Amino acid sequence: MPRITFGEWVDTGVEWLRAHLAWLFDFCRTVFEGAYDGLDAVLQAPEPLLLTGILSVVAWRLRGLSAGLLSLLGFLFVDALGLWSDSMSTLALLLVATVIALAVGVPVGIWAARSDRVSAAVRPVLDFMQTLPAMVYLIPAIIFFGTGAPAGIVATLIFAVAPAVRMTELGIRQVDPELVEAAEAFGTTRRDTLLRVQLPLALPTVMAGVNQVIMLGLSMAAIAGMVGTGGLGGAVNEAIGQLDVGLGAEAGLSIVILAVYLDRMTGALGRELSPLGRRAAAAVRTTGLARVLSHRPRPVVAGVGVVALALTAGLLGAVGGAGDAPATAVGDAADIGKGKKVTIGHVAWEEAVASTYVWKNVLERRGFDVEVQQYDVAPLYTALANGDIDFQTDAWLPTTSGPFLKKHGGKVEDLGSWYGPTSLELAVPAYMEGIDSMEDLKGRADEFGGRITGIEPSAGEMDLLKNKVLGEYGLEGEYEVVDSSTPAMLAELRRAYAAEEPIVVTLWSPHWAYSDFELKKLKDPKDAWGAGDEIHTLARDGYSEENPVVAGWLRDFTMSERQLTGLEADINAAGKGNQDKAVKAWLKKHPGLVDEWAPLPEGAKGAEGDGEAGRPLEVAWFPWEEDIAVTHLWKHVLEDRGYTMNLRQMDVGPVYTGLASGDVDLNFDAWLPHAQGNFWEKTKDDLVDLGSWYEPTSLEIAVPSYVEGVDSMEDLKGRADEFDGRIVGIEPGTGEMNLLKKDVLPAYGLEDEYEVVDGSTPAMLAELERAYAEKEPVAVTLWSPHWAYDRYGLTKLADPEKAWGEGNRIHTIASEDFPEQYPRLAGWIKGFRMSEEELASLEAEIVRRGQGEEPEAVEAWLKEHPDVPARMTPDA
């Protein structure tokens, strides 16, 4: 059967409407936007507590004291969640959409009630409107009205108008025909019959329709957040985009509170306006506590309360507004923007969020008023083409974002690339053996459940993967590409990685996942992915002419991989809603970047710190005693010398990966050549060894000294029952653990008797402390130096077979560029040494004072060792 090109007909009709009725859509957009902005300004003006009081008094009057108290608690809770402003924006959008829907729906319902032909014609239209998926309404809304509040209002009122029509028609048709006949018999006109007989009697049903309009409108207002309406819908969309359960729960609960309030108030208002409802309410008699809770003030009293609160709110708003200062103060020389509005759009991708908030902060420092809006991918490009946003910074061209640029190319300016080249790829965890290339996936689909976990289906990478890459390697019949989202893909990767399950995911470089997880990029020998994309900034048509200074800054903007991935990591660590705060902190750690990216006129630039001390240090550390001690020692000494040291606790593998990528500058606790040799060998070409600062070390199994007859690894043979067949280990994947499992136990024939229990250093020490207190046998993985040998009576088990190998030395390792970036500091580190007494006493002081008191412990230790700082930094 030939395919019906219905979609093409629809596209043709839409283009005709846009060409011939653009004036009407623009007029409606202006009206809708003006109504929304005005109402939103009114709702946002009062202090939240005062508006909460007004809404609570209204609830008290309409539903009783209990409703007023619950309303008060509900809105206070919304304010405490920090979602008051979003809630009022959603309420403003909902009220505008509801008024328009009722203005259309009630007259149409009256017409349908009085004409069977109209009713027959309207019914299938209403059926169509109510059964069409709600999100579909967003498409024509965006096309005809752009993004933002107007599109949200249109989509909401179309989705919600049907109940107004149906319930109005139903209410009028249910009025007793004899009453209508009696009115007509007395000579009442049709107009008076409608207004004085039918509508008053139909009012309860009509108000039920109003209630349904509001409820459906509220549900659609949440969905409309996808097109940049902001409010609670925007918060929900952000939560979905970032897979943020907490934010989703907060925004969802705020919507519920708003919905319950509006539902109860419209129901009570319907009873208040209806004669039948008033009589029914008057007939109800209550006593005791129920009478108190159902008490309603007289209309005059409630009115006075509302007016008093409104006047107070207005007065406070006027007084408070006079003293408001701009959020970001700038000097006269830096105030290039003079408060001009700039709107930046972005999707919920890490590099998009990072670069968007960088430019938000940079432009605010240059005197611009910046608004940031989050969209899905397709609406973002539509918003840009329609001029609803000024620019966006995350167009992957020519491949990933190519289809969107092709569609809107004539209405968009390309301001050039700021990062590249990138790469698209599939990735698997490093523990997946024998899979290093796309070709290696062939015939192994069962291991992965036949699934490749993808991202947003609209992304160009997904289209390329499905339509080209899988076909090039003959994988299209074996694997299904699962459409999802970037956050969902990362969540599935995190889950599978923790469980060490096979998984293959759609990824790209740069991405912070390569720092957080040990992953393998699958090679592409057939070059099916094509050349890597560049990340471009796109602006609306004409932006360069209107804003040549900002456009020039954007054209010259670049970020290095280290800068971008470091900023992404800081934003992820800061958590939900803290992107702005994280970027401000990051820019503070990178002085000079604002002036580099947005240069001021000659002579306006202020002096900033220079030299290597002006560049913050990113130092990774392990939760091991010697690393905690030496890291905090260097932090104390270097901060006295003007350096800034940012500390990150990480596992061993990610530290080496971070150093190799340049995301991390230093680590002071590399046990080489054996304990961490496997990590070193993988990344040594991208690292620098700054030398050893402590030697010798040793790896060993230790038992309490009260365990008699166990002095050597050989003595463990045949005594597994005493130790429950367990050797308590530390972090899996460390060199010591790998050496113990693969070499040491087999060397003494213990691999079948003992299980090495993976855990962590703190967990091992806790188990040692517990067993030691109970005088129970325990065998633990330890090393020297370690403070545990001072605290407990322990026996280091001798290693006559030399299975542990030669002793390690503790080295400081750095990123490849470190000696060039920090030449003086590199020299200090190369000359640094600590004795066993110094290290052991510093560890003991830190352990004695407890977690969180490391700076105080180091300061106290340095009072006993005053020569150490000068020895560490001889020419400072």
Salt bridges, closest charged atoms under 4 A:
GLU15 OE2 - ARG18 NH1 3.85
ASP116 OD1 - ARG173 NH2 2.99
ASP127 OD1 - ARG166 NH2 2.40
GLU169 OE2 - ARG173 NE 2.96
GLU250 OE2 - LYS576 NZ 3.15
ASP263 OD2 - ARG264 NH1 2.35
GLU272 OE2 - ARG61 NH2 2.90
GLU272 OE1 - ARG296 NH1 3.04
GLU350 OE1 - HIS511 NE2 3.49
GLU364 OE2 - LYS360 NZ 2.80
GLU371 OE1 - LYS341 NZ 2.97
ASP388 OD1 - ARG29 NH2 2.74
ASP390 OD1 - ARG540 NE 2.75
ASP414 OD1 - HIS536 ND1 3.00
ASP436 OD1 - LYS520 NZ 3.30
GLU447 OE2 - ARG444 NE 2.62
GLU478 OE2 - LYS442 NZ 3.56
ASP483 OD1 - LYS466 NZ 2.69
GLU492 OE2 - ARG495 NH2 2.84
GLU501 OE1 - ARG495 NH2 3.01
GLU546 OE1 - ARG540 NH2 2.84
ASP570 OD2 - LYS589 NZ 2.98
ASP580 OD2 - LYS360 NZ 3.43
ASP580 OD2 - LYS584 NZ 2.83
ASP595 OD1 - ARG366 NH2 2.80
GLU618 OE2 - LYS589 NZ 3.95
GLU618 OE1 - ARG648 NH2 3.46
GLU625 OE1 - HIS786 NE2 3.03
GLU639 OE2 - LYS635 NZ 2.71
ASP640 OD2 - HIS636 NE2 3.67
ASP663 OD2 - ARG648 NH1 2.87
ASP665 OD1 - ARG562 NH2 2.22
GLU681 OE1 - LYS684 NZ 2.95
ASP689 OD2 - HIS811 ND1 2.96
GLU695 OE1 - ARG809 NE 3.05
GLU722 OE2 - ARG719 NE 2.67
GLU753 OE2 - LYS717 NZ 3.62
ASP758 OD1 - LYS741 NZ 2.81
GLU767 OE2 - ARG770 NH2 2.87
GLU776 OE1 - ARG770 NH2 3.01
GLU837 OE2 - HIS865 NE2 3.95
GLU838 OE2 - ARG871 NH1 3.10
GLU845 OE2 - ARG848 NH2 2.81
GLU845 OE2 - ARG849 NE 2.74
ASP867 OD2 - ARG871 NH1 3.59
